[in-house]
Amino acid sequence: MPEFKTPTYGVELRHRSNCLGIACAQSGKAIPVLVRPTDAPSDTLIEARGTLSNDGTSFSVVVNRADGAQQTHDLCYRDLLKALSEID
């Protein structure tokens, strides 16, 4: 049986509006977030939805894939903010 690889996505931290939206996220309110497929060319961006948890500890990113399925990535919000602060 062939093996299928599920695509994974990374939050695009070089896009200024993306960074600003994430840094100013409000608990429970979904915001647009740009993500990049890890196995695609560097100029490929996809709009996903990101939501900060009610307790402010995690940031969930939901990507609607081309096949109609959704893929969710849960990130530590503190680590995400730290990564944003380290970008020039």
Secondary structure, 3 states (H helix, E strand, C coil): CCCCCCCCEEECCCCHHHHHHHHCCCECCCEEEEEEECCCCCCCCEEEEEEECCCCCEEEEEEECCCCCEEEEEEEHHHHHHHHHCCC
